[in-house]
Amino acid sequence: MKLEDFNYGLPEELIAQHPLAERDDSRLLLLDRDSGTVRETVFANFARYLKEGDIVVVNETRVIPARLLGEKETGAKIEIFLTFSLGDGYWEALCRPSKRLSPGDRVLIEESEYAVTIEKEIGGGQWKVSLPTGIPESQFIQEYGHVPLPPYIKREDADEDRERYQTIFARKEGSVAAPTAGLHFTDRVMRNIERKGAVVIPVTLHVGPGTFRPLDSDIVEENRLPQEHLMVRADFWDQIRGARADGREIIAVGTTVTRALEALASGRVDDRTEVDIDGVEHILGATDLFIYPGFKFKLIDALVTNFHLPMSSLFVLVSAFAGREEMLRVYDWAVQRKYRFYSYGDAMFIR
């Protein structure tokens, strides 16, 4: 398949630059995969379209303020984008401009007395860096890091993003981008889901920097995704599989949840281990599962998702779930009706 076949036109003014005042005021496009019928409502009404016994799976990853800005002793401006913790204060990081860096360089972080040390180049713009030792790691990141907004949001991060670029489920730190389908949920929506008799189950897939990168190859099948780390309670995983076996529907909130569940269901989890955390058995691992048309879904029956970039792995995934031509048709419908696109944009419910 050609990647260009997953392209579509989008006026720049439809790319949401800020969140709405209320999370669940976003529009919700409803797509019936069997009939092709398209309807619309607002996300506050999401629970109306659930059935008793449905399993709604959400991602409880939490975005860290991973973007550090500073300068070398020479005055050269440097951006350090933390991507993965190596432990003991060491991180993998995307550093820009990479050509200005050498091992041993110290980058003084703006508005602080602390410096990050450049340890060694890993490749692909990635470096191993060490954080300062005079302050707890989490405190340093929270106080001096910036929210890593996607590059299509053409503004600096603001105080509102500290709250609004997190879902209400965010519990486990580790992502450098939000699982955006979850941004629409509110306490009101959750109460309505409970009243409907549906069940919400959390899993964790930490979103890595690969979510911002375009696919490399013009041939869809030749692309590879970087690994992302996942975690789910073993009893929750058993509950999800049991519900599926009983004929209840599994609704994935977002492409991250989709990849986590389908990776677990298809045995595409690397370094899978079972670990006792606070007396509860958890499944841990990592996956590079790339879902494209032709993929056989083993677990999910429905998908809540935002509107994604053309030719991105996320748009390819939703095309695998609902059909490429169908998604292009629905996206065109949304463009004509001036839906808001991407991270802070509107949502769709595909069932």
N, C-alpha and C positions, 0 to 999 in steps of 0.2 A: 504493500500500500504506500502511496505517496503522501508525505506529510502535508503537502499543499492541499490535498483533498479535505483537510480539516481546518481550512482557513475560512474566515468570514470577515465582512466589513463591519467596523464599529466606529461611530463618531466619537471623537475624543471627549466631547462634553458629557457622554453617558458613563464615563469612568468616575465612580463615586470618590470624592476627595475627602469627605468627612462622613462619620456615621450620622444616622438620623437621631433626632432628639430622644426617641424611644426605640429600643431594639426591635420590638415586635410590631412596629408600624411599617416595617418593610413589606413590600409586595411579595406575594407567594404565587408563583405560576404552578398550576396543577396540570400534569400531563398523564393521561391514561395511555399506557403503552399498547394496550389491546386495540382500542378504538382510534387512537390518535387525537382524541378530544383534548382541547386546551381550554382551561378556565383560569380565572384569577381571583384571588382574595387577598387578605393581609395575613401576616404570620401569626398574629394574635389568635386567628381561627384555626391554627394547625391541628389542634386536637379533634376538631369536628370530623376530620378525614381519617381518623384512626378507628380501629375496631377493638373491642374488649379482647384482651389477651395478646395484642401486638407487643413485640419487643422492640423498643427504641434504643439503639446503641449509640452512645455519645463518646467523644474523646475528651478525657479529663487532663490532657497535657496543658502545661502553663508556659506562656511565652516569657523568656527572659529578656531583659533590656540589653541585648547582646552587642550593640553597636557602641564602640568606644572611639572618641575623637581626641586627637592629641597632636603633638609635634615632637620631632627629634631635637636634639640639642642644637642642630644647625638651623632650626626654624622651619624645616620641611614639614608640611601638614601630612598626617597619616591617619587613616581610618582602620580600625581593628574590629573585625566582625567575628565574635566568638561563635564557633560552630559545634564544638564537641569537647566535653571535659575529659581530660586524660587522668585526672586525679592529682592530688597533692599540689594544687595550684597551677598545674599545666593545662593548656588548652590547645586544640587545633583552632586556627583562625584564618579567615581571609583578610589579607592586609593589602591596602591600596594607598598609593601606587607601590606595587611590589618591587619595582626596579630601584627604588630609593632605599631599600632595606638591606642590611647585612646582619649576620649573627652577632650578637652582643650589643646591638643598638638598643637604646632605651627610649621609649616613647612616653613623654610626660603627658598625662591625661588632663584635658582642659578642666579648669575650675577645681583642681585638686592638687595635692602635694605628692601624688603617687605616680609611679612610672610602671609601664609594662615592658618587660625585656623580651627582645626577639631572640629566640634560641637557635632555630635552624629551619631551613626551607624544606617543605615536604613535597611541593610540586603543585602545579595548577593554581598558583596564587595563594596556596595554603602554607602557613607557617606554624611551627610549634612556638608558643609564647608562654611566658610565666607571669602570673599576676603578682602584685606586691604582697609582701608578707606582713606588713605592719597593720593590716586591717583584715577582718574576716572576709573570705572570698565573696560570700553572698551579699554582705553589706557593701563591699566595693562595687559589685556589679549593679546592685539596686540604686546606689547613690549616684554613680557616675556614668552608668550605661544609658543609652538611648533606645527607645522602642524601635525595633528594626522594621519600619514600614516598607512595604513593597516599592520597587522603583517607579511604578506607574502612579503612585500617590506623590504628586509634585509639590510637596511642602515638607518642612521639618516636623518632626514629631512634637506633640504638644501634651499638656497635662491630661487632656481628655483621653488620649490614646493609652495611657497607663491602665485605665479602666476598660475602655471600650474595645481595645484590641485583645481583650481576654474574654473567654466565654465564662458564663456563670458556673461552669463545671470545673474550671481550671484549678487543679490541685497539685499536679506533679510537674515541677520545673524541668525544662529540657528542650523546648521548641524555640526556633528562631523565626517562626511565622505562625499565625493563628490558624486553627482549624475552622475556617470561616463560616461553614454552615451552622456551627454552634453559636455564632454571635447573635442570632435572632432570638434565642431562647430567653425567657424571663421567668420570674417566679410565678407569674400569672399563667403562662403557658404550661409550666410544670404542674401546677395545681389542676389545670384542665385535663392534662394527660392522665393524671392519677384518677380523676373523677370518671374518665372514660373507661378505666379498667386496663389501660396499657401499662407496661412495665418499662422503666428506664434502667439500663445497665451501662456502667462505664467501662471503657478500655482505655489504654494509653498507646498512642503512636506519636513519638516526638518528631515534629516536622523539621527537616534539615534544610540547609541552604539550597539544595537541589531544586526545591520548589520554585525558586526564582529564575532558574537557568532554563534557557530554551533547549529543546531537544537537538542533539548534534547532527543526526543523520537525516537526509531527505527521505529515506526509506524507513517507515515507521518501525518495522520489525527489527531493524538493526540497532535501535536505541537501547541504552541501558540506564537504569536509574541508580543513584547512589543508595546505599543501605540506610534505613532508618530503624530506630530501636523501638520495640514494642513491649508492652507488659499488660497482662490481664490476670485477674484472680482466677484460679483454677475452678472454683465453684461457679463463678460467673460464666466461664467458658462452657462448663457442663450445662448450665441453665440455658444458654443460648442454643446449644446443640439439641438439648432435650425439647425445647420449644419448637425448633425446626422439625424435629422428628414427629412431633404431635400435630404438625400442620399449621402451626401459628406462624405469622409473617414476621420476618426480621427486617427492620427498617434501619438502614445505616444513615447516621447523620454525618455526611461528608465523605469525601474521597479518601481521607485518612482512615476512617473507620472501615470503609469498604476494603481498602488494601490490607488492613490488619486482619479482618475477619476472613477474607478470601485466602490470605497467605496461611493462616492457621488451618483453614479447612482443606487446603490443597497441599499441605506439607512443605510450603515454601518459606519456612522460617529457619534461618541459619543460627547456629549456636544456641539452639533451643534448650533451655534448662528449666527445672522447677525449683524454686527457692522459697524458703520459709521467711516471710517478712512479718514481723510482729505477730507470729503465731498463725498466719494465714498463708496458704500455699499459693504462689504466683507462678505464672508461665512467663519467662523472659526470652527474648531473642531479637533478631534483626531480620529485615526483609528488603529485597530490592525488586519485589514483584512489580512488573510493568503490565498493566491491563490494557489491552487494545482489542479492536473488533476481532471476533473469533474466540475470545476467551470464554470458557464455560463457567459461569457463576455457580458456585456450589452452596452458597449460604444466604446471600441477601435477596430479598424480594422487592424492596423499595429503597429509594434513595432521596435524601434531602441534600441539596447542594446549591452553591452559588453559581453565578455565571462566570465562566472561565476564559482565559486568554485563548485566542485562536492558535492552533498548532501546538498547544501545550499538552503535556502528559495528562493533565486533568481533563481537558476537553476530549482527548482521545479516550479516557476512561469512561466518561459519561456517554460517549458515542458507542462504546462497547456494550454498555448497559441498555441503551434505548435505541440504538441505530444511528449511524452517521447522518444519513439524509434526514431522518426525523429531527435530530438535534439541530442541524443547520436550518431546517424549517422553523423550529420553535425559537431558535435564537433570532432569526429574522423577524418573527412575530414580536418578540420582546423588544427588539431595536425599534420597530415601527411604533410601539407603544411607550417608548422612552423609559424602559426599565433602567435601573441603576446597576452597573456591572462591577464585577470583581470583589475584592475583600470587604469593602464597606457597602456593597450593593445589595440587591434584592436576592431572593431565593427561588428555587423550584422544588417541587415534590413530585418525583417520578414513581409511578406505581403501576 
